[in-house]
């Protein structure tokens, strides 16, 4: 069982930056693919970024490509999402996830955090 806890969300102005962190409870996180997803009320959970267990195979949604960077530190059991040039449409609850299989579908991920709110004001 892997428990994930996100932090770093908050309120930021358009063009600003935030860095989300994901802390894992178990050292076995290093064996899992990590992903970030986001969700707004009334909409399905949306893929943001994913990264392989060895920090390879980083992949991004087109909407965040060039602005967001996913990374991980297996030694610290941590994952990160650096978000730059934020836009109002980035406003959502952001979730960290971990799973065995690489992919962009939420169904690929077994473990989920509780989410952290990101609000970008115009």
N, CA, C and O atoms as CSV, one atom per row, in Angstrom:
chain,resi,resn,atom,element,x,y,z
A,1,UNK,N,N,0.848,-1.191,0.000
A,1,UNK,CA,C,0.000,0.000,0.000
A,1,UNK,C,C,0.883,1.241,0.000
A,1,UNK,O,O,1.811,1.349,0.802
A,2,UNK,N,N,0.597,2.164,-0.890
A,2,UNK,CA,C,1.337,3.420,-0.978
A,2,UNK,C,C,0.377,4.558,-0.694
A,2,UNK,O,O,-0.657,4.682,-1.350
A,3,UNK,N,N,0.713,5.387,0.279
A,3,UNK,CA,C,-0.114,6.559,0.569
A,3,UNK,C,C,0.600,7.796,0.049
A,3,UNK,O,O,1.804,7.960,0.245
A,4,UNK,N,N,-0.148,8.661,-0.612
A,4,UNK,CA,C,0.401,9.856,-1.231
A,4,UNK,C,C,-0.234,11.098,-0.631
A,4,UNK,O,O,-1.443,11.133,-0.400
A,5,UNK,N,N,0.573,12.109,-0.382
A,5,UNK,CA,C,0.077,13.364,0.172
A,5,UNK,C,C,0.638,14.519,-0.638
A,5,UNK,O,O,1.852,14.708,-0.716
A,6,UNK,N,N,-0.265,15.294,-1.243
A,6,UNK,CA,C,0.154,16.448,-2.030
A,6,UNK,C,C,0.236,17.698,-1.153
A,6,UNK,O,O,-0.442,17.805,-0.132
A,7,UNK,N,N,1.066,18.620,-1.569
A,7,UNK,CA,C,1.158,19.924,-0.922
A,7,UNK,C,C,1.661,20.935,-1.937
A,7,UNK,O,O,2.142,20.568,-3.009
A,8,UNK,N,N,1.545,22.217,-1.588
A,8,UNK,CA,C,2.082,23.263,-2.446
A,8,UNK,C,C,1.051,24.028,-3.251
A,8,UNK,O,O,1.392,24.992,-3.936
A,9,UNK,N,N,-0.200,23.616,-3.179
A,9,UNK,CA,C,-1.236,24.343,-3.894
A,9,UNK,C,C,-1.496,25.698,-3.247
A,9,UNK,O,O,-0.990,25.999,-2.166
A,10,UNK,N,N,-2.296,26.506,-3.932
A,10,UNK,CA,C,-2.623,27.819,-3.392
A,10,UNK,C,C,-3.186,28.734,-4.441
A,10,UNK,O,O,-3.580,28.298,-5.523
A,11,UNK,N,N,-3.222,30.014,-4.114
A,11,UNK,CA,C,-3.741,31.054,-5.008
A,11,UNK,C,C,-2.572,31.809,-5.614
A,11,UNK,O,O,-1.664,32.240,-4.903
A,12,UNK,N,N,-2.598,31.967,-6.925
A,12,UNK,CA,C,-1.524,32.667,-7.623
A,12,UNK,C,C,-2.125,33.467,-8.767
A,12,UNK,O,O,-3.176,33.110,-9.300
A,13,UNK,N,N,-1.460,34.545,-9.139
A,13,UNK,CA,C,-1.935,35.357,-10.256
A,13,UNK,C,C,-1.512,34.753,-11.587
A,13,UNK,O,O,-0.571,33.961,-11.656
A,14,UNK,N,N,-2.209,35.131,-12.624
A,14,UNK,CA,C,-1.850,34.697,-13.977
A,14,UNK,C,C,-0.383,35.026,-14.258
A,14,UNK,O,O,0.091,36.131,-13.992
A,15,UNK,N,N,0.316,34.032,-14.804
A,15,UNK,CA,C,1.735,34.200,-15.092
A,15,UNK,C,C,2.642,33.760,-13.969
A,15,UNK,O,O,3.857,33.679,-14.148
A,16,UNK,N,N,2.077,33.476,-12.821
A,16,UNK,CA,C,2.865,33.060,-11.673
A,16,UNK,C,C,3.257,31.599,-11.713
A,16,UNK,O,O,2.968,30.887,-12.675
A,17,UNK,N,N,3.923,31.159,-10.646
A,17,UNK,CA,C,4.419,29.791,-10.560
A,17,UNK,C,C,4.050,29.152,-9.225
A,17,UNK,O,O,3.893,29.831,-8.211
A,18,UNK,N,N,3.917,27.847,-9.255
A,18,UNK,CA,C,3.736,27.044,-8.054
A,18,UNK,C,C,4.499,25.743,-8.246
A,18,UNK,O,O,4.680,25.265,-9.366
A,19,UNK,N,N,4.941,25.182,-7.123
A,19,UNK,CA,C,5.570,23.872,-7.161
A,19,UNK,C,C,4.794,22.936,-6.246
A,19,UNK,O,O,4.754,23.122,-5.029
A,20,UNK,N,N,4.183,21.932,-6.850
A,20,UNK,CA,C,3.460,20.928,-6.085
A,20,UNK,C,C,4.413,19.814,-5.693
A,20,UNK,O,O,5.294,19.431,-6.463
A,21,UNK,N,N,4.225,19.302,-4.490
A,21,UNK,CA,C,5.013,18.178,-4.011
A,21,UNK,C,C,4.102,17.007,-3.689
A,21,UNK,O,O,2.940,17.187,-3.326
A,22,UNK,N,N,4.641,15.813,-3.827
A,22,UNK,CA,C,3.900,14.592,-3.523
A,22,UNK,C,C,4.805,13.719,-2.664
A,22,UNK,O,O,5.841,13.240,-3.125
A,23,UNK,N,N,4.412,13.520,-1.426
A,23,UNK,CA,C,5.187,12.697,-0.504
A,23,UNK,C,C,4.560,11.319,-0.411
A,23,UNK,O,O,3.352,11.187,-0.214
A,24,UNK,N,N,5.382,10.301,-0.553
A,24,UNK,CA,C,4.897,8.925,-0.497
A,24,UNK,C,C,5.271,8.290,0.837
A,24,UNK,O,O,6.315,8.582,1.420
A,25,UNK,N,N,4.402,7.430,1.291
A,25,UNK,CA,C,4.602,6.822,2.604
A,25,UNK,C,C,5.549,5.643,2.585
A,25,UNK,O,O,6.107,5.266,3.616
A,26,UNK,N,N,5.729,5.065,1.417
A,26,UNK,CA,C,6.513,3.853,1.337
A,26,UNK,C,C,7.687,4.030,0.390
A,26,UNK,O,O,7.581,4.728,-0.618
A,27,UNK,N,N,8.789,3.405,0.709
A,27,UNK,CA,C,9.969,3.500,-0.155
A,27,UNK,C,C,9.754,2.806,-1.482
A,27,UNK,O,O,10.535,2.991,-2.415
A,28,UNK,N,N,8.698,2.004,-1.580
A,28,UNK,CA,C,8.431,1.309,-2.837
A,28,UNK,C,C,7.949,2.245,-3.921
A,28,UNK,O,O,7.730,1.812,-5.053
A,29,UNK,N,N,7.775,3.535,-3.600
A,29,UNK,CA,C,7.367,4.482,-4.644
A,29,UNK,C,C,8.353,4.466,-5.794
A,29,UNK,O,O,7.987,4.729,-6.939
A,30,UNK,N,N,9.599,4.158,-5.489
A,30,UNK,CA,C,10.617,4.179,-6.532
A,30,UNK,C,C,10.352,3.147,-7.615
A,30,UNK,O,O,10.909,3.229,-8.710
A,31,UNK,N,N,9.498,2.175,-7.308
A,31,UNK,CA,C,9.181,1.140,-8.281
A,31,UNK,C,C,7.927,1.463,-9.097
A,31,UNK,O,O,7.503,0.665,-9.933
A,32,UNK,N,N,7.341,2.631,-8.851
A,32,UNK,CA,C,6.076,2.976,-9.492
A,32,UNK,C,C,6.218,4.146,-10.455
A,32,UNK,O,O,7.046,5.037,-10.270
A,33,UNK,N,N,5.393,4.114,-11.477
A,33,UNK,CA,C,5.219,5.276,-12.334
A,33,UNK,C,C,4.463,6.342,-11.538
A,33,UNK,O,O,3.558,6.013,-10.770
A,34,UNK,N,N,4.820,7.598,-11.710
A,34,UNK,CA,C,4.114,8.681,-11.031
A,34,UNK,C,C,3.427,9.578,-12.033
A,34,UNK,O,O,3.940,9.824,-13.124
A,35,UNK,N,N,2.268,10.060,-11.653
A,35,UNK,CA,C,1.543,10.953,-12.529
A,35,UNK,C,C,0.873,12.075,-11.763
A,35,UNK,O,O,0.670,11.985,-10.552
A,36,UNK,N,N,0.533,13.128,-12.479
A,36,UNK,CA,C,-0.262,14.224,-11.944
A,36,UNK,C,C,-1.501,14.380,-12.814
A,36,UNK,O,O,-1.429,14.348,-14.042
A,37,UNK,N,N,-2.628,14.549,-12.153
A,37,UNK,CA,C,-3.904,14.756,-12.815
A,37,UNK,C,C,-4.571,15.963,-12.180
A,37,UNK,O,O,-4.172,16.405,-11.103
A,38,UNK,N,N,-5.578,16.491,-12.839
A,38,UNK,CA,C,-6.335,17.596,-12.259
A,38,UNK,C,C,-7.810,17.449,-12.589
A,38,UNK,O,O,-8.191,16.785,-13.553
A,39,UNK,N,N,-8.624,18.083,-11.766
A,39,UNK,CA,C,-10.064,17.952,-11.928
A,39,UNK,C,C,-10.766,19.220,-11.475
A,39,UNK,O,O,-10.423,19.805,-10.448
A,40,UNK,N,N,-11.755,19.636,-12.257
A,40,UNK,CA,C,-12.614,20.748,-11.901
A,40,UNK,C,C,-14.026,20.215,-11.718
A,40,UNK,O,O,-14.357,19.155,-12.250
A,41,UNK,N,N,-14.866,20.931,-10.975
A,41,UNK,CA,C,-16.226,20.447,-10.692
A,41,UNK,C,C,-17.001,20.126,-11.972
A,41,UNK,O,O,-17.038,20.920,-12.911
A,42,UNK,N,N,-17.608,18.963,-11.983
A,42,UNK,CA,C,-18.436,18.574,-13.111
A,42,UNK,C,C,-17.682,18.001,-14.292
A,42,UNK,O,O,-18.289,17.640,-15.300
A,43,UNK,N,N,-16.358,17.913,-14.179
A,43,UNK,CA,C,-15.548,17.388,-15.282
A,43,UNK,C,C,-14.789,16.147,-14.845
A,43,UNK,O,O,-14.574,15.921,-13.654
A,44,UNK,N,N,-14.388,15.352,-15.817
A,44,UNK,CA,C,-13.602,14.167,-15.530
A,44,UNK,C,C,-12.167,14.556,-15.149
A,44,UNK,O,O,-11.667,15.627,-15.491
A,45,UNK,N,N,-11.539,13.629,-14.425
A,45,UNK,CA,C,-10.147,13.857,-14.052
A,45,UNK,C,C,-9.293,13.863,-15.320
A,45,UNK,O,O,-9.431,12.999,-16.185
A,46,UNK,N,N,-8.406,14.860,-15.407
A,46,UNK,CA,C,-7.657,15.111,-16.632
A,46,UNK,C,C,-6.164,14.848,-16.413
A,46,UNK,O,O,-5.590,15.253,-15.402
A,47,UNK,N,N,-5.561,14.175,-17.362
A,47,UNK,CA,C,-4.122,13.910,-17.313
A,47,UNK,C,C,-3.332,15.205,-17.443
A,47,UNK,O,O,-3.660,16.064,-18.263
A,48,UNK,N,N,-2.295,15.339,-16.633
A,48,UNK,CA,C,-1.411,16.500,-16.708
A,48,UNK,C,C,0.002,16.074,-17.121
A,48,UNK,O,O,0.551,16.583,-18.099
A,49,UNK,N,N,0.583,15.135,-16.365
A,49,UNK,CA,C,1.956,14.712,-16.650
A,49,UNK,C,C,2.218,13.368,-15.991
A,49,UNK,O,O,1.564,12.995,-15.017
A,50,UNK,N,N,3.199,12.642,-16.548
A,50,UNK,CA,C,3.601,11.383,-15.959
A,50,UNK,C,C,5.095,11.194,-16.152
A,50,UNK,O,O,5.698,11.775,-17.055
A,51,UNK,N,N,5.682,10.376,-15.295
A,51,UNK,CA,C,7.116,10.126,-15.370
A,51,UNK,C,C,7.397,8.691,-14.947
A,51,UNK,O,O,6.796,8.183,-14.001
A,52,UNK,N,N,8.312,8.046,-15.652
A,52,UNK,CA,C,8.667,6.671,-15.357
A,52,UNK,C,C,9.406,6.533,-14.039
A,52,UNK,O,O,9.779,7.526,-13.415
A,53,UNK,N,N,9.613,5.290,-13.621
A,53,UNK,CA,C,10.186,5.033,-12.295
A,53,UNK,C,C,11.606,5.539,-12.182
A,53,UNK,O,O,12.054,5.868,-11.083
A,54,UNK,N,N,12.329,5.611,-13.296
A,54,UNK,CA,C,13.731,6.047,-13.247
A,54,UNK,C,C,13.897,7.474,-13.762
A,54,UNK,O,O,14.985,7.862,-14.186
A,55,UNK,N,N,12.821,8.249,-13.725
A,55,UNK,CA,C,12.790,9.642,-14.194
A,55,UNK,C,C,12.847,9.766,-15.705
A,55,UNK,O,O,13.011,10.868,-16.230
A,56,UNK,N,N,12.715,8.657,-16.407
A,56,UNK,CA,C,12.641,8.732,-17.858
A,56,UNK,C,C,11.195,8.778,-18.316
A,56,UNK,O,O,10.275,8.708,-17.501
A,57,UNK,N,N,10.998,8.893,-19.598
A,57,UNK,CA,C,9.666,8.815,-20.201
A,57,UNK,C,C,8.713,9.857,-19.642
A,57,UNK,O,O,7.548,9.542,-19.396
A,58,UNK,N,N,9.168,11.090,-19.434
A,58,UNK,CA,C,8.255,12.151,-19.012
A,58,UNK,C,C,7.346,12.514,-20.180
A,58,UNK,O,O,7.787,12.637,-21.322
A,59,UNK,N,N,6.069,12.682,-19.861
A,59,UNK,CA,C,5.082,12.991,-20.895
A,59,UNK,C,C,4.101,14.003,-20.336
A,59,UNK,O,O,3.766,13.966,-19.152
A,60,UNK,N,N,3.639,14.913,-21.196
A,60,UNK,CA,C,2.782,16.004,-20.745
A,60,UNK,C,C,1.540,16.126,-21.610
A,60,UNK,O,O,1.543,15.769,-22.788
A,61,UNK,N,N,0.488,16.633,-21.006
A,61,UNK,CA,C,-0.679,17.029,-21.781
A,61,UNK,C,C,-0.292,18.227,-22.638
A,61,UNK,O,O,0.538,19.042,-22.236
A,62,UNK,N,N,-0.887,18.331,-23.805
A,62,UNK,CA,C,-0.558,19.435,-24.707
A,62,UNK,C,C,-0.813,20.791,-24.045
A,62,UNK,O,O,-0.113,21.766,-24.319
A,63,UNK,N,N,-1.808,20.841,-23.185
A,63,UNK,CA,C,-2.194,22.109,-22.570
A,63,UNK,C,C,-1.154,22.652,-21.596
A,63,UNK,O,O,-1.169,23.839,-21.272
A,64,UNK,N,N,-0.240,21.782,-21.122
A,64,UNK,CA,C,0.746,22.227,-20.142
A,64,UNK,C,C,2.181,22.098,-20.662
A,64,UNK,O,O,3.125,22.515,-19.990
A,65,UNK,N,N,2.343,21.538,-21.825
A,65,UNK,CA,C,3.676,21.309,-22.378
A,65,UNK,C,C,4.432,22.623,-22.512
A,65,UNK,O,O,3.902,23.607,-23.030
A,66,UNK,N,N,5.677,22.630,-22.041
A,66,UNK,CA,C,6.488,23.839,-22.089
A,66,UNK,C,C,6.307,24.749,-20.892
A,66,UNK,O,O,7.086,25.684,-20.704
A,67,UNK,N,N,5.286,24.491,-20.075
A,67,UNK,CA,C,5.043,25.314,-18.885
A,67,UNK,C,C,5.228,24.513,-17.593
A,67,UNK,O,O,5.687,25.056,-16.588
A,68,UNK,N,N,4.879,23.241,-17.617
A,68,UNK,CA,C,4.963,22.389,-16.435
A,68,UNK,C,C,6.125,21.407,-16.593
A,68,UNK,O,O,6.456,20.985,-17.701
A,69,UNK,N,N,6.731,21.057,-15.470
A,69,UNK,CA,C,7.801,20.064,-15.455
A,69,UNK,C,C,7.570,19.080,-14.317
A,69,UNK,O,O,7.442,19.474,-13.158
A,70,UNK,N,N,7.517,17.797,-14.658
A,70,UNK,CA,C,7.368,16.756,-13.659
A,70,UNK,C,C,8.749,16.203,-13.316
A,70,UNK,O,O,9.610,16.070,-14.186
A,71,UNK,N,N,8.947,15.885,-12.051
A,71,UNK,CA,C,10.215,15.302,-11.628
A,71,UNK,C,C,9.977,14.434,-10.403
A,71,UNK,O,O,8.896,14.448,-9.815
A,72,UNK,N,N,10.996,13.686,-10.032
A,72,UNK,CA,C,10.883,12.825,-8.858
A,72,UNK,C,C,12.245,12.660,-8.235
A,72,UNK,O,O,13.268,12.774,-8.911
A,73,UNK,N,N,12.257,12.390,-6.947
A,73,UNK,CA,C,13.482,12.103,-6.212
A,73,UNK,C,C,13.227,10.806,-5.452
A,73,UNK,O,O,12.660,10.823,-4.360
A,74,UNK,N,N,13.643,9.696,-6.025
A,74,UNK,CA,C,13.354,8.396,-5.420
A,74,UNK,C,C,14.045,8.235,-4.064
A,74,UNK,O,O,13.523,7.556,-3.179
A,75,UNK,N,N,15.194,8.846,-3.902
A,75,UNK,CA,C,15.903,8.751,-2.621
A,75,UNK,C,C,15.094,9.386,-1.494
A,75,UNK,O,O,15.156,8.940,-0.348
A,76,UNK,N,N,14.339,10.424,-1.823
A,76,UNK,CA,C,13.528,11.113,-0.826
A,76,UNK,C,C,12.075,10.659,-0.859
A,76,UNK,O,O,11.260,11.104,-0.050
A,77,UNK,N,N,11.756,9.780,-1.787
A,77,UNK,CA,C,10.374,9.289,-1.915
A,77,UNK,C,C,9.407,10.424,-2.245
A,77,UNK,O,O,8.299,10.477,-1.713
A,78,UNK,N,N,9.831,11.324,-3.120
A,78,UNK,CA,C,9.060,12.510,-3.427
A,78,UNK,C,C,8.852,12.659,-4.929
A,78,UNK,O,O,9.677,12.232,-5.736
A,79,UNK,N,N,7.735,13.273,-5.279
A,79,UNK,CA,C,7.460,13.664,-6.653
A,79,UNK,C,C,7.112,15.141,-6.679
A,79,UNK,O,O,6.668,15.702,-5.677
A,80,UNK,N,N,7.319,15.775,-7.844
A,80,UNK,CA,C,7.108,17.217,-7.940
A,80,UNK,C,C,6.447,17.572,-9.274
A,80,UNK,O,O,6.566,16.860,-10.272
A,81,UNK,N,N,5.745,18.706,-9.242
A,81,UNK,CA,C,5.222,19.286,-10.471
A,81,UNK,C,C,5.487,20.778,-10.395
A,81,UNK,O,O,4.828,21.492,-9.638
A,82,UNK,N,N,6.448,21.251,-11.175
A,82,UNK,CA,C,6.745,22.671,-11.271
A,82,UNK,C,C,5.834,23.283,-12.316
A,82,UNK,O,O,5.833,22.860,-13.472
A,83,UNK,N,N,5.060,24.276,-11.915
A,83,UNK,CA,C,4.090,24.895,-12.814
A,83,UNK,C,C,4.450,26.365,-13.001
A,83,UNK,O,O,4.427,27.148,-12.051
A,84,UNK,N,N,4.778,26.724,-14.220
A,84,UNK,CA,C,5.132,28.102,-14.559
A,84,UNK,C,C,4.117,28.681,-15.535
A,84,UNK,O,O,3.340,27.954,-16.152
A,85,UNK,N,N,4.140,29.982,-15.659
A,85,UNK,CA,C,3.248,30.677,-16.603
A,85,UNK,C,C,1.806,30.221,-16.424
A,85,UNK,O,O,1.128,29.896,-17.399
A,86,UNK,N,N,1.346,30.198,-15.203
A,86,UNK,CA,C,0.016,29.682,-14.913
A,86,UNK,C,C,-1.075,30.559,-15.507
A,86,UNK,O,O,-0.949,31.780,-15.606
A,87,UNK,N,N,-2.142,29.891,-15.895
A,87,UNK,CA,C,-3.295,30.542,-16.524
A,87,UNK,C,C,-4.545,30.241,-15.713
A,87,UNK,O,O,-4.575,29.263,-14.966
A,88,UNK,N,N,-5.575,31.064,-15.847
A,88,UNK,CA,C,-6.824,30.781,-15.115
A,88,UNK,C,C,-7.383,29.393,-15.417
A,88,UNK,O,O,-7.980,28.763,-14.544
A,89,UNK,N,N,-7.196,28.914,-16.640
A,89,UNK,CA,C,-7.715,27.589,-16.994
A,89,UNK,C,C,-6.945,26.443,-16.345
A,89,UNK,O,O,-7.344,25.285,-16.470
A,90,UNK,N,N,-5.849,26.750,-15.655
A,90,UNK,CA,C,-5.130,25.737,-14.889
A,90,UNK,C,C,-5.751,25.528,-13.515
A,90,UNK,O,O,-5.354,24.618,-12.787
A,91,UNK,N,N,-6.713,26.356,-13.158
A,91,UNK,CA,C,-7.376,26.228,-11.868
A,91,UNK,C,C,-8.063,24.874,-11.750
A,91,UNK,O,O,-8.867,24.511,-12.608
A,92,UNK,N,N,-7.754,24.127,-10.700
A,92,UNK,CA,C,-8.285,22.777,-10.512
A,92,UNK,C,C,-7.754,22.217,-9.199
A,92,UNK,O,O,-6.890,22.812,-8.554
A,93,UNK,N,N,-8.283,21.074,-8.823
A,93,UNK,CA,C,-7.672,20.266,-7.774
A,93,UNK,C,C,-6.672,19.340,-8.462
A,93,UNK,O,O,-7.017,18.632,-9.408
A,94,UNK,N,N,-5.450,19.352,-7.985
A,94,UNK,CA,C,-4.385,18.548,-8.577
A,94,UNK,C,C,-4.120,17.321,-7.702
A,94,UNK,O,O,-3.995,17.411,-6.480
A,95,UNK,N,N,-4.040,16.173,-8.376
A,95,UNK,CA,C,-3.847,14.909,-7.693
A,95,UNK,C,C,-2.542,14.262,-8.129
A,95,UNK,O,O,-2.199,14.258,-9.311
A,96,UNK,N,N,-1.831,13.723,-7.171
A,96,UNK,CA,C,-0.670,12.893,-7.424
A,96,UNK,C,C,-1.127,11.442,-7.457
A,96,UNK,O,O,-2.014,11.053,-6.697
A,97,UNK,N,N,-0.529,10.640,-8.329
A,97,UNK,CA,C,-0.924,9.244,-8.450
A,97,UNK,C,C,0.298,8.378,-8.715
A,97,UNK,O,O,1.311,8.849,-9.231
A,98,UNK,N,N,0.187,7.112,-8.355
A,98,UNK,CA,C,1.267,6.159,-8.603
A,98,UNK,C,C,0.672,4.839,-9.077
A,98,UNK,O,O,-0.406,4.430,-8.644
A,99,UNK,N,N,1.392,4.191,-9.966
A,99,UNK,CA,C,0.906,2.936,-10.492
A,99,UNK,C,C,2.028,2.097,-11.059
A,99,UNK,O,O,3.189,2.504,-11.096
A,100,UNK,N,N,1.648,0.924,-11.496
A,100,UNK,CA,C,2.632,-0.010,-12.028
A,100,UNK,C,C,2.884,0.218,-13.510
A,100,UNK,O,O,3.992,-0.002,-14.000
A,101,UNK,N,N,1.855,0.658,-14.218
A,101,UNK,CA,C,1.943,0.783,-15.655
A,101,UNK,C,C,1.947,2.237,-16.092
A,101,UNK,O,O,1.199,3.064,-15.570
A,102,UNK,N,N,2.800,2.530,-17.056
A,102,UNK,CA,C,2.941,3.882,-17.594
A,102,UNK,C,C,1.748,4.211,-18.479
A,102,UNK,O,O,1.314,3.374,-19.272
A,103,UNK,N,N,1.215,5.418,-18.352
A,103,UNK,CA,C,0.107,5.796,-19.219
A,103,UNK,C,C,-0.515,7.109,-18.797
A,103,UNK,O,O,-0.146,7.687,-17.775
A,104,UNK,N,N,-1.466,7.576,-19.595
A,104,UNK,CA,C,-2.121,8.855,-19.342
A,104,UNK,C,C,-3.546,8.695,-18.828
A,104,UNK,O,O,-4.201,9.686,-18.503
A,105,UNK,N,N,-4.024,7.479,-18.751
A,105,UNK,CA,C,-5.379,7.243,-18.262
A,105,UNK,C,C,-5.377,7.104,-16.745
A,105,UNK,O,O,-4.502,6.437,-16.193
A,106,UNK,N,N,-6.342,7.724,-16.058
A,106,UNK,CA,C,-6.403,7.563,-14.594
A,106,UNK,C,C,-6.495,6.102,-14.168
A,106,UNK,O,O,-6.038,5.742,-13.083
A,107,UNK,N,N,-7.079,5.267,-15.008
A,107,UNK,CA,C,-7.223,3.859,-14.683
A,107,UNK,C,C,-5.910,3.111,-14.562
A,107,UNK,O,O,-5.869,2.004,-14.025
A,108,UNK,N,N,-4.836,3.708,-15.058
A,108,UNK,CA,C,-3.519,3.084,-14.977
A,108,UNK,C,C,-2.911,3.219,-13.586
A,108,UNK,O,O,-1.935,2.540,-13.265
A,109,UNK,N,N,-3.470,4.073,-12.778
A,109,UNK,CA,C,-2.875,4.408,-11.494
A,109,UNK,C,C,-3.704,3.834,-10.344
A,109,UNK,O,O,-4.929,3.946,-10.323
A,110,UNK,N,N,-3.016,3.227,-9.407
A,110,UNK,CA,C,-3.662,2.519,-8.311
A,110,UNK,C,C,-3.770,3.394,-7.064
A,110,UNK,O,O,-4.776,3.352,-6.355
A,111,UNK,N,N,-2.740,4.179,-6.802
A,111,UNK,CA,C,-2.681,4.964,-5.575
A,111,UNK,C,C,-2.866,6.446,-5.900
A,111,UNK,O,O,-2.317,6.961,-6.874
A,112,UNK,N,N,-3.658,7.119,-5.054
A,112,UNK,CA,C,-3.995,8.520,-5.267
A,112,UNK,C,C,-3.851,9.307,-3.968
A,112,UNK,O,O,-4.102,8.797,-2.876
A,113,UNK,N,N,-3.440,10.560,-4.119
A,113,UNK,CA,C,-3.456,11.474,-2.991
A,113,UNK,C,C,-4.830,12.097,-2.834
A,113,UNK,O,O,-5.751,11.797,-3.593
A,114,UNK,N,N,-4.958,12.956,-1.854
A,114,UNK,CA,C,-6.249,13.571,-1.551
A,114,UNK,C,C,-6.492,14.828,-2.375
A,114,UNK,O,O,-7.609,15.343,-2.404
A,115,UNK,N,N,-5.460,15.323,-3.040
A,115,UNK,CA,C,-5.601,16.490,-3.904
A,115,UNK,C,C,-5.215,17.791,-3.218
A,115,UNK,O,O,-5.327,17.929,-2.000
A,116,UNK,N,N,-4.763,18.734,-4.018
A,116,UNK,CA,C,-4.443,20.071,-3.516
A,116,UNK,C,C,-4.997,21.097,-4.503
A,116,UNK,O,O,-4.849,20.950,-5.716
A,117,UNK,N,N,-5.633,22.131,-3.970
A,117,UNK,CA,C,-6.304,23.120,-4.811
A,117,UNK,C,C,-5.298,24.121,-5.363
A,117,UNK,O,O,-4.471,24.665,-4.630
A,118,UNK,N,N,-5.383,24.350,-6.657
A,118,UNK,CA,C,-4.614,25.403,-7.321
A,118,UNK,C,C,-5.609,26.369,-7.945
A,118,UNK,O,O,-6.464,25.963,-8.732
A,119,UNK,N,N,-5.502,27.639,-7.599
A,119,UNK,CA,C,-6.385,28.655,-8.134
A,119,UNK,C,C,-5.542,29.755,-8.754
A,119,UNK,O,O,-4.669,30.333,-8.107
A,120,UNK,N,N,-5.821,30.034,-10.021
A,120,UNK,CA,C,-5.073,31.061,-10.749
A,120,UNK,C,C,-6.039,32.204,-11.044
A,120,UNK,O,O,-7.027,32.023,-11.756
A,121,UNK,N,N,-5.754,33.364,-10.501
A,121,UNK,CA,C,-6.632,34.512,-10.695
A,121,UNK,C,C,-6.218,35.297,-11.935
A,121,UNK,O,O,-5.041,35.370,-12.288
A,122,UNK,N,N,-7.216,35.877,-12.578
A,122,UNK,CA,C,-6.946,36.643,-13.812
A,122,UNK,C,C,-6.673,38.096,-13.505
A,122,UNK,O,O,-6.427,38.884,-14.418
